[in-house]
């Protein structure tokens, strides 16, 4: 592999840290900070603190 190709390959992967999803068409989509924050926001909005009744199993 030439040095130029190796450098291009490294710069293309500089922002990718190993986490991705595979879409319905088989494309690999890197997971971004924005995607993680959006998922956390959705989970937080759905969260309900357990009441004492739920905690007791009833």
C-alpha distance matrix in Angstrom:
0.0 3.8 6.6 8.4 6.6 6.6 10.1 11.2 10.5 12.5 15.2 15.6 16.4 18.5 21.7 21.1 22.7 22.6 25.8 25.9 28.4 28.0 30.2 32.4 29.8 27.1 25.2 23.9 25.7 25.0 28.4 29.4 32.1 34.4 34.2 35.2 38.0 39.3 39.4 41.2 43.7 44.5 45.1 47.2 49.4 50.1 51.0 54.6 56.0 57.7 61.5 63.8 64.7 61.0 60.5 63.5 62.0 64.6
3.8 0.0 3.8 5.4 5.3 6.3 8.7 10.0 10.7 12.4 14.4 15.5 16.9 18.4 21.8 21.9 23.8 24.2 27.4 27.6 30.2 30.0 32.0 34.3 31.7 29.2 26.9 25.7 27.0 26.2 29.5 30.1 32.5 34.7 35.0 36.1 38.6 40.0 40.5 42.2 44.4 45.5 46.3 48.2 50.3 51.3 52.2 55.9 57.3 59.2 63.0 65.3 66.3 62.8 62.2 65.3 64.0 66.6
6.6 3.8 0.0 3.8 5.5 5.1 6.1 8.6 9.8 10.5 12.3 14.2 15.5 16.3 19.9 20.5 22.3 23.2 26.5 27.1 30.0 30.2 32.4 35.0 32.6 30.1 27.6 25.9 26.7 25.4 28.5 28.7 30.8 33.2 33.7 34.7 37.0 38.6 39.3 40.7 42.9 44.3 45.1 46.8 48.9 50.1 50.9 54.6 55.8 57.9 61.6 64.0 65.2 61.7 61.0 64.2 63.1 65.7
8.4 5.4 3.8 0.0 3.8 5.4 5.1 6.2 8.6 9.9 10.7 12.3 14.4 15.3 18.7 19.5 21.9 23.0 25.9 26.2 28.9 29.1 30.8 33.4 30.9 28.7 26.0 24.5 25.1 24.0 27.2 27.2 29.4 31.4 32.1 33.4 35.6 37.0 37.9 39.6 41.5 42.8 43.9 45.6 47.5 48.8 49.8 53.6 55.0 57.2 60.9 63.4 64.6 61.1 60.7 63.9 62.8 65.2
6.6 5.3 5.5 3.8 0.0 3.8 5.4 5.1 6.1 8.6 10.0 10.5 12.5 14.2 17.3 17.6 20.0 20.6 23.4 23.4 25.9 25.8 27.6 30.1 27.5 25.2 22.6 21.3 22.3 21.5 24.9 25.3 27.9 29.9 30.1 31.5 33.9 35.1 35.8 37.7 39.7 40.7 41.8 43.7 45.6 46.7 47.8 51.5 53.1 55.1 58.9 61.4 62.3 58.8 58.4 61.6 60.3 62.7
6.6 6.3 5.1 5.4 3.8 0.0 3.8 5.5 5.1 6.2 8.7 9.9 10.8 12.2 15.7 15.8 17.6 18.4 21.5 22.1 25.0 25.2 27.5 30.2 28.0 25.4 22.8 20.9 21.8 20.5 23.6 24.1 26.4 28.8 29.1 30.0 32.5 34.0 34.5 36.1 38.4 39.6 40.3 42.1 44.3 45.3 46.1 49.8 51.2 53.2 56.9 59.3 60.4 56.9 56.3 59.5 58.3 60.8
10.1 8.7 6.1 5.1 5.4 3.8 0.0 3.8 5.4 5.1 6.2 8.6 10.0 10.5 14.0 15.0 17.1 18.6 21.6 22.3 25.3 26.0 28.1 31.0 29.0 26.6 23.6 21.6 21.8 20.2 23.0 22.9 24.9 27.2 28.0 28.9 31.1 32.8 33.6 35.0 37.1 38.5 39.5 41.0 43.1 44.5 45.3 49.0 50.3 52.5 56.2 58.7 59.9 56.5 55.9 59.2 58.2 60.8
11.2 10.0 8.6 6.2 5.1 5.5 3.8 0.0 3.8 5.5 5.2 6.1 8.7 9.9 12.9 13.8 16.5 17.8 20.4 20.5 23.2 23.6 25.3 28.2 26.0 23.9 20.8 19.1 19.2 18.0 21.1 21.1 23.4 25.3 26.0 27.4 29.5 30.8 31.8 33.5 35.4 36.6 37.8 39.5 41.4 42.7 43.8 47.6 49.1 51.4 55.1 57.7 58.8 55.3 55.0 58.3 57.2 59.5
10.5 10.7 9.8 8.6 6.1 5.1 5.4 3.8 0.0 3.8 5.6 5.2 6.4 8.7 11.6 11.5 14.0 14.7 17.4 17.6 20.4 20.8 22.9 25.7 23.7 21.2 18.3 16.3 16.9 15.7 18.9 19.4 22.0 24.1 24.3 25.5 28.0 29.3 29.9 31.6 33.8 34.8 35.8 37.7 39.6 40.7 41.7 45.4 47.0 49.1 52.8 55.3 56.3 52.8 52.4 55.6 54.3 56.8
12.5 12.4 10.5 9.9 8.6 6.2 5.1 5.5 3.8 0.0 3.8 5.5 5.3 6.1 9.6 10.1 12.0 13.5 16.5 17.5 20.7 21.7 24.1 27.2 25.6 23.0 20.1 17.5 17.6 15.6 18.2 18.4 20.4 22.9 23.4 24.2 26.5 28.3 28.9 30.3 32.5 33.9 34.6 36.3 38.5 39.7 40.4 44.1 45.4 47.5 51.2 53.7 54.9 51.4 50.9 54.2 53.1 55.7
15.2 14.4 12.3 10.7 10.0 8.7 6.2 5.2 5.6 3.8 0.0 3.8 5.4 5.0 8.1 9.8 12.4 14.5 17.0 17.7 20.8 22.0 23.9 27.2 25.6 23.4 20.1 17.7 17.1 15.0 17.5 17.0 18.9 21.1 22.1 23.1 25.1 26.8 27.8 29.2 31.1 32.6 33.7 35.2 37.2 38.7 39.6 43.3 44.7 47.1 50.7 53.3 54.6 51.2 50.8 54.2 53.3 55.6
15.6 15.5 14.2 12.3 10.5 9.9 8.6 6.1 5.2 5.5 3.8 0.0 3.8 5.7 7.4 8.2 11.5 12.9 14.9 14.9 17.8 18.7 20.3 23.5 21.8 19.8 16.4 14.2 13.7 12.1 15.1 15.0 17.5 19.4 19.9 21.3 23.5 24.8 25.7 27.5 29.4 30.5 31.8 33.5 35.3 36.6 37.8 41.5 43.2 45.5 49.1 51.8 52.9 49.4 49.2 52.6 51.4 53.7
16.4 16.9 15.5 14.4 12.5 10.8 10.0 8.7 6.4 5.3 5.4 3.8 0.0 3.8 5.6 5.1 8.0 9.4 11.8 12.5 15.8 17.1 19.4 22.7 21.5 19.0 15.9 13.0 12.6 10.3 13.0 13.3 15.7 18.1 18.3 19.2 21.7 23.3 23.8 25.4 27.6 28.8 29.6 31.4 33.5 34.6 35.5 39.2 40.7 42.8 46.5 49.1 50.2 46.7 46.3 49.6 48.5 50.9
18.5 18.4 16.3 15.3 14.2 12.2 10.5 9.9 8.7 6.1 5.0 5.7 3.8 0.0 3.8 5.6 7.8 10.5 12.9 14.3 17.8 19.7 21.9 25.5 24.5 22.2 19.0 15.9 14.8 11.9 13.7 13.1 14.6 17.3 18.2 18.8 20.8 22.8 23.7 24.8 26.9 28.6 29.4 30.7 32.9 34.4 35.1 38.7 40.0 42.3 46.0 48.5 49.9 46.5 46.0 49.4 48.6 51.0
21.7 21.8 19.9 18.7 17.3 15.7 14.0 12.9 11.6 9.6 8.1 7.4 5.6 3.8 0.0 3.8 6.4 9.4 10.8 12.0 15.4 17.7 19.6 23.3 22.8 20.8 17.5 14.3 12.4 9.2 10.4 9.3 10.9 13.5 14.5 15.2 17.1 19.0 20.0 21.2 23.2 24.8 25.8 27.1 29.2 30.8 31.6 35.2 36.6 39.1 42.7 45.3 46.7 43.3 43.0 46.4 45.6 47.9
21.1 21.9 20.5 19.5 17.6 15.8 15.0 13.8 11.5 10.1 9.8 8.2 5.1 5.6 3.8 0.0 3.8 5.9 7.4 8.8 12.3 14.6 17.0 20.6 20.3 17.8 14.9 11.4 10.0 6.7 8.4 8.8 11.1 13.8 13.7 14.2 16.9 18.6 18.9 20.3 22.7 24.0 24.6 26.3 28.6 29.7 30.4 34.1 35.5 37.7 41.4 44.0 45.1 41.6 41.3 44.6 43.5 45.9
22.7 23.8 22.3 21.9 20.0 17.6 17.1 16.5 14.0 12.0 12.4 11.5 8.0 7.8 6.4 3.8 0.0 3.8 6.0 8.9 12.6 15.3 18.2 21.9 22.0 19.3 16.8 13.0 11.9 8.3 8.8 9.6 11.0 14.3 14.1 13.5 16.4 18.5 18.3 19.2 22.0 23.4 23.5 25.1 27.7 28.6 29.0 32.5 33.6 35.6 39.4 41.7 43.0 39.5 38.9 42.2 41.2 43.8
22.6 24.2 23.2 23.0 20.6 18.4 18.6 17.8 14.7 13.5 14.5 12.9 9.4 10.5 9.4 5.9 3.8 0.0 3.8 6.6 10.2 12.7 16.0 19.4 19.6 16.6 14.7 10.9 10.6 7.7 8.6 10.7 12.8 15.7 14.5 14.0 17.4 19.1 18.2 19.5 22.6 23.4 23.2 25.3 27.9 28.3 28.7 32.2 33.4 35.1 38.9 41.2 42.1 38.6 38.0 41.1 39.9 42.5
25.8 27.4 26.5 25.9 23.4 21.5 21.6 20.4 17.4 16.5 17.0 14.9 11.8 12.9 10.8 7.4 6.0 3.8 0.0 3.8 7.2 10.3 13.4 16.9 17.7 15.0 13.3 9.6 8.6 5.9 5.7 8.6 10.8 13.3 11.4 11.0 14.6 15.9 14.7 16.3 19.4 19.8 19.7 22.1 24.5 24.7 25.3 28.9 30.4 32.1 35.8 38.2 39.0 35.4 35.1 38.3 36.9 39.4
25.9 27.6 27.1 26.2 23.4 22.1 22.3 20.5 17.6 17.5 17.7 14.9 12.5 14.3 12.0 8.8 8.9 6.6 3.8 0.0 3.8 6.7 9.6 13.2 14.0 11.5 9.7 6.1 5.2 4.1 5.0 8.6 11.7 13.2 10.8 11.5 15.1 15.5 14.4 16.8 19.5 19.4 19.7 22.5 24.4 24.5 25.6 29.3 31.1 32.8 36.5 39.1 39.6 35.9 36.0 39.1 37.4 39.6
28.4 30.2 30.0 28.9 25.9 25.0 25.3 23.2 20.4 20.7 20.8 17.8 15.8 17.8 15.4 12.3 12.6 10.2 7.2 3.8 0.0 3.8 6.4 9.8 11.2 9.2 8.2 5.8 5.3 6.5 6.8 10.4 13.5 14.1 11.0 12.1 15.7 15.2 13.7 16.6 19.1 18.3 18.7 21.8 23.3 23.0 24.5 28.1 30.3 31.8 35.4 38.1 38.3 34.6 35.0 37.9 36.0 38.0
28.0 30.0 30.2 29.1 25.8 25.2 26.0 23.6 20.8 21.7 22.0 18.7 17.1 19.7 17.7 14.6 15.3 12.7 10.3 6.7 3.8 0.0 3.8 6.8 7.8 5.5 5.4 4.6 6.1 8.8 10.1 13.6 16.9 17.2 14.1 15.6 19.1 18.2 16.7 19.9 22.1 20.9 21.5 24.8 26.0 25.5 27.2 30.7 33.1 34.4 37.9 40.6 40.5 36.7 37.3 40.1 38.0 39.8
30.2 32.0 32.4 30.8 27.6 27.5 28.1 25.3 22.9 24.1 23.9 20.3 19.4 21.9 19.6 17.0 18.2 16.0 13.4 9.6 6.4 3.8 0.0 3.8 5.4 5.3 5.4 6.7 7.3 10.7 11.7 14.7 18.0 17.5 14.3 16.5 19.5 17.9 16.8 20.3 22.0 20.4 21.5 24.9 25.5 25.0 27.2 30.6 33.3 34.7 38.1 41.0 40.6 37.0 38.0 40.8 38.5 40.0
32.4 34.3 35.0 33.4 30.1 30.2 31.0 28.2 25.7 27.2 27.2 23.5 22.7 25.5 23.3 20.6 21.9 19.4 16.9 13.2 9.8 6.8 3.8 0.0 3.8 5.6 7.5 9.8 10.9 14.4 15.5 18.4 21.6 20.8 17.6 19.8 22.6 20.7 19.4 23.0 24.4 22.4 23.5 27.0 27.2 26.4 28.8 32.0 34.9 36.0 39.3 42.1 41.5 37.8 39.0 41.6 39.1 40.4
29.8 31.7 32.6 30.9 27.5 28.0 29.0 26.0 23.7 25.6 25.6 21.8 21.5 24.5 22.8 20.3 22.0 19.6 17.7 14.0 11.2 7.8 5.4 3.8 0.0 3.8 5.6 9.0 10.8 14.6 16.5 19.3 22.8 22.2 19.3 21.8 24.6 22.9 22.0 25.6 27.0 25.3 26.6 30.0 30.3 29.7 32.1 35.5 38.3 39.6 42.9 45.7 45.2 41.5 42.6 45.3 42.8 44.1
27.1 29.2 30.1 28.7 25.2 25.4 26.6 23.9 21.2 23.0 23.4 19.8 19.0 22.2 20.8 17.8 19.3 16.6 15.0 11.5 9.2 5.5 5.3 5.6 3.8 0.0 3.8 6.5 9.3 12.7 14.9 18.1 21.6 21.7 18.8 20.8 24.1 22.8 21.7 25.1 27.0 25.6 26.4 29.8 30.6 30.0 32.1 35.5 38.0 39.2 42.7 45.4 45.0 41.2 42.1 44.7 42.3 44.0
25.2 26.9 27.6 26.0 22.6 22.8 23.6 20.8 18.3 20.1 20.1 16.4 15.9 19.0 17.5 14.9 16.8 14.7 13.3 9.7 8.2 5.4 5.4 7.5 5.6 3.8 0.0 3.8 6.3 9.8 12.5 15.3 19.0 19.0 16.6 18.9 22.0 21.0 20.4 23.8 25.5 24.5 25.7 28.9 29.7 29.6 31.6 35.2 37.7 39.3 42.8 45.6 45.5 41.8 42.5 45.4 43.2 44.9
23.9 25.7 25.9 24.5 21.3 20.9 21.6 19.1 16.3 17.5 17.7 14.2 13.0 15.9 14.3 11.4 13.0 10.9 9.6 6.1 5.8 4.6 6.7 9.8 9.0 6.5 3.8 0.0 3.8 6.5 9.4 12.4 16.1 16.8 14.5 16.3 19.6 19.2 18.5 21.5 23.7 23.1 24.0 27.0 28.3 28.3 30.0 33.6 35.9 37.5 41.1 43.8 44.0 40.3 40.7 43.7 41.7 43.7
25.7 27.0 26.7 25.1 22.3 21.8 21.8 19.2 16.9 17.6 17.1 13.7 12.6 14.8 12.4 10.0 11.9 10.6 8.6 5.2 5.3 6.1 7.3 10.9 10.8 9.3 6.3 3.8 0.0 3.8 6.4 9.0 12.7 13.1 11.0 13.2 16.3 15.8 15.6 18.6 20.5 20.2 21.4 24.2 25.4 25.8 27.6 31.3 33.6 35.5 39.1 41.9 42.3 38.7 39.1 42.3 40.5 42.4
25.0 26.2 25.4 24.0 21.5 20.5 20.2 18.0 15.7 15.6 15.0 12.1 10.3 11.9 9.2 6.7 8.3 7.7 5.9 4.1 6.5 8.8 10.7 14.4 14.6 12.7 9.8 6.5 3.8 0.0 3.8 6.2 9.8 11.1 9.6 11.2 14.3 14.7 14.7 17.1 19.3 19.6 20.6 23.0 24.6 25.3 26.7 30.5 32.4 34.5 38.1 40.9 41.6 38.0 38.2 41.5 40.0 42.1
28.4 29.5 28.5 27.2 24.9 23.6 23.0 21.1 18.9 18.2 17.5 15.1 13.0 13.7 10.4 8.4 8.8 8.6 5.7 5.0 6.8 10.1 11.7 15.5 16.5 14.9 12.5 9.4 6.4 3.8 0.0 3.8 6.9 8.3 6.3 7.4 10.7 11.3 11.1 13.3 15.6 16.1 17.0 19.2 21.0 21.8 23.1 26.8 28.7 30.9 34.5 37.3 38.1 34.6 34.7 38.1 36.8 38.8
29.4 30.1 28.7 27.2 25.3 24.1 22.9 21.1 19.4 18.4 17.0 15.0 13.3 13.1 9.3 8.8 9.6 10.7 8.6 8.6 10.4 13.6 14.7 18.4 19.3 18.1 15.3 12.4 9.0 6.2 3.8 0.0 3.8 5.3 5.2 6.5 8.8 10.0 10.9 12.6 14.4 15.7 16.9 18.6 20.3 21.8 23.0 26.7 28.5 31.1 34.6 37.5 38.6 35.3 35.4 38.9 37.9 39.9
32.1 32.5 30.8 29.4 27.9 26.4 24.9 23.4 22.0 20.4 18.9 17.5 15.7 14.6 10.9 11.1 11.0 12.8 10.8 11.7 13.5 16.9 18.0 21.6 22.8 21.6 19.0 16.1 12.7 9.8 6.9 3.8 0.0 3.8 5.4 5.2 6.2 8.6 10.0 10.6 12.3 14.4 15.5 16.4 18.4 20.3 21.1 24.8 26.3 29.1 32.6 35.5 36.8 33.7 33.6 37.3 36.6 38.6
34.4 34.7 33.2 31.4 29.9 28.8 27.2 25.3 24.1 22.9 21.1 19.4 18.1 17.3 13.5 13.8 14.3 15.7 13.3 13.2 14.1 17.2 17.5 20.8 22.2 21.7 19.0 16.8 13.1 11.1 8.3 5.3 3.8 0.0 3.8 5.4 5.1 6.0 8.6 9.9 10.4 12.3 14.2 15.2 16.5 18.6 20.0 23.7 25.6 28.5 31.8 35.0 36.2 33.1 33.5 37.1 36.3 38.0
34.2 35.0 33.7 32.1 30.1 29.1 28.0 26.0 24.3 23.4 22.1 19.9 18.3 18.2 14.5 13.7 14.1 14.5 11.4 10.8 11.0 14.1 14.3 17.6 19.3 18.8 16.6 14.5 11.0 9.6 6.3 5.2 5.4 3.8 0.0 3.8 5.5 5.2 6.2 8.7 9.9 10.7 12.4 14.2 15.5 16.9 18.5 22.3 24.5 27.1 30.5 33.6 34.5 31.2 31.7 35.3 34.2 35.8
35.2 36.1 34.7 33.4 31.5 30.0 28.9 27.4 25.5 24.2 23.1 21.3 19.2 18.8 15.2 14.2 13.5 14.0 11.0 11.5 12.1 15.6 16.5 19.8 21.8 20.8 18.9 16.3 13.2 11.2 7.4 6.5 5.2 5.4 3.8 0.0 3.8 5.5 5.2 6.2 8.6 10.0 10.6 12.2 14.3 15.6 16.5 20.3 22.0 24.6 28.1 31.0 32.1 28.9 29.0 32.6 31.7 33.6
38.0 38.6 37.0 35.6 33.9 32.5 31.1 29.5 28.0 26.5 25.1 23.5 21.7 20.8 17.1 16.9 16.4 17.4 14.6 15.1 15.7 19.1 19.5 22.6 24.6 24.1 22.0 19.6 16.3 14.3 10.7 8.8 6.2 5.1 5.5 3.8 0.0 3.8 5.5 5.1 6.1 8.7 9.9 10.4 12.3 14.4 15.3 18.9 20.7 23.6 26.9 30.0 31.3 28.4 28.6 32.3 31.7 33.4
39.3 40.0 38.6 37.0 35.1 34.0 32.8 30.8 29.3 28.3 26.8 24.8 23.3 22.8 19.0 18.6 18.5 19.1 15.9 15.5 15.2 18.2 17.9 20.7 22.9 22.8 21.0 19.2 15.8 14.7 11.3 10.0 8.6 6.0 5.2 5.5 3.8 0.0 3.8 5.5 5.1 6.3 8.7 9.9 10.7 12.7 14.4 18.1 20.4 23.3 26.5 29.8 30.8 27.8 28.5 32.1 31.2 32.6
39.4 40.5 39.3 37.9 35.8 34.5 33.6 31.8 29.9 28.9 27.8 25.7 23.8 23.7 20.0 18.9 18.3 18.2 14.7 14.4 13.7 16.7 16.8 19.4 22.0 21.7 20.4 18.5 15.6 14.7 11.1 10.9 10.0 8.6 6.2 5.2 5.5 3.8 0.0 3.8 5.4 5.2 6.2 8.6 10.0 10.9 12.4 16.2 18.5 21.0 24.4 27.6 28.3 25.1 25.8 29.3 28.2 29.7
41.2 42.2 40.7 39.6 37.7 36.1 35.0 33.5 31.6 30.3 29.2 27.5 25.4 24.8 21.2 20.3 19.2 19.5 16.3 16.8 16.6 19.9 20.3 23.0 25.6 25.1 23.8 21.5 18.6 17.1 13.3 12.6 10.6 9.9 8.7 6.2 5.1 5.5 3.8 0.0 3.8 5.4 5.1 6.0 8.6 10.0 10.5 14.2 16.0 18.7 22.1 25.2 26.4 23.3 23.6 27.3 26.6 28.3
43.7 44.4 42.9 41.5 39.7 38.4 37.1 35.4 33.8 32.5 31.1 29.4 27.6 26.9 23.2 22.7 22.0 22.6 19.4 19.5 19.1 22.1 22.0 24.4 27.0 27.0 25.5 23.7 20.5 19.3 15.6 14.4 12.3 10.4 9.9 8.6 6.1 5.1 5.4 3.8 0.0 3.8 5.5 5.1 6.2 8.8 10.0 13.5 15.7 18.8 21.8 25.2 26.3 23.6 24.3 28.0 27.5 28.7
44.5 45.5 44.3 42.8 40.7 39.6 38.5 36.6 34.8 33.9 32.6 30.5 28.8 28.6 24.8 24.0 23.4 23.4 19.8 19.4 18.3 20.9 20.4 22.4 25.3 25.6 24.5 23.1 20.2 19.6 16.1 15.7 14.4 12.3 10.7 10.0 8.7 6.3 5.2 5.4 3.8 0.0 3.8 5.5 5.2 6.5 8.8 12.4 15.2 18.0 21.0 24.4 25.0 22.1 23.3 26.8 25.8 26.8
45.1 46.3 45.1 43.9 41.8 40.3 39.5 37.8 35.8 34.6 33.7 31.8 29.6 29.4 25.8 24.6 23.5 23.2 19.7 19.7 18.7 21.5 21.5 23.5 26.6 26.4 25.7 24.0 21.4 20.6 17.0 16.9 15.5 14.2 12.4 10.6 9.9 8.7 6.2 5.1 5.5 3.8 0.0 3.8 5.5 5.2 6.2 10.0 12.5 14.9 18.2 21.5 22.2 19.1 19.9 23.5 22.6 23.9
47.2 48.2 46.8 45.6 43.7 42.1 41.0 39.5 37.7 36.3 35.2 33.5 31.4 30.7 27.1 26.3 25.1 25.3 22.1 22.5 21.8 24.8 24.9 27.0 30.0 29.8 28.9 27.0 24.2 23.0 19.2 18.6 16.4 15.2 14.2 12.2 10.4 9.9 8.6 6.0 5.1 5.5 3.8 0.0 3.8 5.4 5.2 8.6 10.6 13.8 16.8 20.2 21.4 18.7 19.3 23.0 22.7 23.9
49.4 50.3 48.9 47.5 45.6 44.3 43.1 41.4 39.6 38.5 37.2 35.3 33.5 32.9 29.2 28.6 27.7 27.9 24.5 24.4 23.3 26.0 25.5 27.2 30.3 30.6 29.7 28.3 25.4 24.6 21.0 20.3 18.4 16.5 15.5 14.3 12.3 10.7 10.0 8.6 6.2 5.2 5.5 3.8 0.0 3.8 5.7 8.4 11.3 14.4 16.9 20.6 21.4 18.9 20.3 23.8 23.3 23.9
50.1 51.3 50.1 48.8 46.7 45.3 44.5 42.7 40.7 39.7 38.7 36.6 34.6 34.4 30.8 29.7 28.6 28.3 24.7 24.5 23.0 25.5 25.0 26.4 29.7 30.0 29.6 28.3 25.8 25.3 21.8 21.8 20.3 18.6 16.9 15.6 14.4 12.7 10.9 10.0 8.8 6.5 5.2 5.4 3.8 0.0 3.8 6.5 10.0 12.3 15.0 18.6 18.9 16.1 17.8 21.1 20.2 20.8
51.0 52.2 50.9 49.8 47.8 46.1 45.3 43.8 41.7 40.4 39.6 37.8 35.5 35.1 31.6 30.4 29.0 28.7 25.3 25.6 24.5 27.2 27.2 28.8 32.1 32.1 31.6 30.0 27.6 26.7 23.1 23.0 21.1 20.0 18.5 16.5 15.3 14.4 12.4 10.5 10.0 8.8 6.2 5.2 5.7 3.8 0.0 3.8 6.6 9.2 12.2 15.6 16.4 13.7 14.7 18.3 17.9 18.8
54.6 55.9 54.6 53.6 51.5 49.8 49.0 47.6 45.4 44.1 43.3 41.5 39.2 38.7 35.2 34.1 32.5 32.2 28.9 29.3 28.1 30.7 30.6 32.0 35.5 35.5 35.2 33.6 31.3 30.5 26.8 26.7 24.8 23.7 22.3 20.3 18.9 18.1 16.2 14.2 13.5 12.4 10.0 8.6 8.4 6.5 3.8 0.0 3.8 6.2 8.6 12.2 13.0 10.7 12.1 15.6 15.5 16.0
56.0 57.3 55.8 55.0 53.1 51.2 50.3 49.1 47.0 45.4 44.7 43.2 40.7 40.0 36.6 35.5 33.6 33.4 30.4 31.1 30.3 33.1 33.3 34.9 38.3 38.0 37.7 35.9 33.6 32.4 28.7 28.5 26.3 25.6 24.5 22.0 20.7 20.4 18.5 16.0 15.7 15.2 12.5 10.6 11.3 10.0 6.6 3.8 0.0 3.8 6.4 9.6 11.3 9.5 9.9 13.5 14.2 15.1
57.7 59.2 57.9 57.2 55.1 53.2 52.5 51.4 49.1 47.5 47.1 45.5 42.8 42.3 39.1 37.7 35.6 35.1 32.1 32.8 31.8 34.4 34.7 36.0 39.6 39.2 39.3 37.5 35.5 34.5 30.9 31.1 29.1 28.5 27.1 24.6 23.6 23.3 21.0 18.7 18.8 18.0 14.9 13.8 14.4 12.3 9.2 6.2 3.8 0.0 3.8 6.6 7.9 5.8 6.2 9.7 10.4 11.5
61.5 63.0 61.6 60.9 58.9 56.9 56.2 55.1 52.8 51.2 50.7 49.1 46.5 46.0 42.7 41.4 39.4 38.9 35.8 36.5 35.4 37.9 38.1 39.3 42.9 42.7 42.8 41.1 39.1 38.1 34.5 34.6 32.6 31.8 30.5 28.1 26.9 26.5 24.4 22.1 21.8 21.0 18.2 16.8 16.9 15.0 12.2 8.6 6.4 3.8 0.0 3.8 5.3 5.2 6.2 8.7 10.2 10.3
63.8 65.3 64.0 63.4 61.4 59.3 58.7 57.7 55.3 53.7 53.3 51.8 49.1 48.5 45.3 44.0 41.7 41.2 38.2 39.1 38.1 40.6 41.0 42.1 45.7 45.4 45.6 43.8 41.9 40.9 37.3 37.5 35.5 35.0 33.6 31.0 30.0 29.8 27.6 25.2 25.2 24.4 21.5 20.2 20.6 18.6 15.6 12.2 9.6 6.6 3.8 0.0 3.8 5.5 5.0 6.2 8.9 9.1
64.7 66.3 65.2 64.6 62.3 60.4 59.9 58.8 56.3 54.9 54.6 52.9 50.2 49.9 46.7 45.1 43.0 42.1 39.0 39.6 38.3 40.5 40.6 41.5 45.2 45.0 45.5 44.0 42.3 41.6 38.1 38.6 36.8 36.2 34.5 32.1 31.3 30.8 28.3 26.4 26.3 25.0 22.2 21.4 21.4 18.9 16.4 13.0 11.3 7.9 5.3 3.8 0.0 3.8 5.4 5.3 6.7 5.7
61.0 62.8 61.7 61.1 58.8 56.9 56.5 55.3 52.8 51.4 51.2 49.4 46.7 46.5 43.3 41.6 39.5 38.6 35.4 35.9 34.6 36.7 37.0 37.8 41.5 41.2 41.8 40.3 38.7 38.0 34.6 35.3 33.7 33.1 31.2 28.9 28.4 27.8 25.1 23.3 23.6 22.1 19.1 18.7 18.9 16.1 13.7 10.7 9.5 5.8 5.2 5.5 3.8 0.0 3.8 5.5 5.3 5.7
60.5 62.2 61.0 60.7 58.4 56.3 55.9 55.0 52.4 50.9 50.8 49.2 46.3 46.0 43.0 41.3 38.9 38.0 35.1 36.0 35.0 37.3 38.0 39.0 42.6 42.1 42.5 40.7 39.1 38.2 34.7 35.4 33.6 33.5 31.7 29.0 28.6 28.5 25.8 23.6 24.3 23.3 19.9 19.3 20.3 17.8 14.7 12.1 9.9 6.2 6.2 5.0 5.4 3.8 0.0 3.8 5.4 7.5
63.5 65.3 64.2 63.9 61.6 59.5 59.2 58.3 55.6 54.2 54.2 52.6 49.6 49.4 46.4 44.6 42.2 41.1 38.3 39.1 37.9 40.1 40.8 41.6 45.3 44.7 45.4 43.7 42.3 41.5 38.1 38.9 37.3 37.1 35.3 32.6 32.3 32.1 29.3 27.3 28.0 26.8 23.5 23.0 23.8 21.1 18.3 15.6 13.5 9.7 8.7 6.2 5.3 5.5 3.8 0.0 3.8 5.6
62.0 64.0 63.1 62.8 60.3 58.3 58.2 57.2 54.3 53.1 53.3 51.4 48.5 48.6 45.6 43.5 41.2 39.9 36.9 37.4 36.0 38.0 38.5 39.1 42.8 42.3 43.2 41.7 40.5 40.0 36.8 37.9 36.6 36.3 34.2 31.7 31.7 31.2 28.2 26.6 27.5 25.8 22.6 22.7 23.3 20.2 17.9 15.5 14.2 10.4 10.2 8.9 6.7 5.3 5.4 3.8 0.0 3.8
64.6 66.6 65.7 65.2 62.7 60.8 60.8 59.5 56.8 55.7 55.6 53.7 50.9 51.0 47.9 45.9 43.8 42.5 39.4 39.6 38.0 39.8 40.0 40.4 44.1 44.0 44.9 43.7 42.4 42.1 38.8 39.9 38.6 38.0 35.8 33.6 33.4 32.6 29.7 28.3 28.7 26.8 23.9 23.9 23.9 20.8 18.8 16.0 15.1 11.5 10.3 9.1 5.7 5.7 7.5 5.6 3.8 0.0
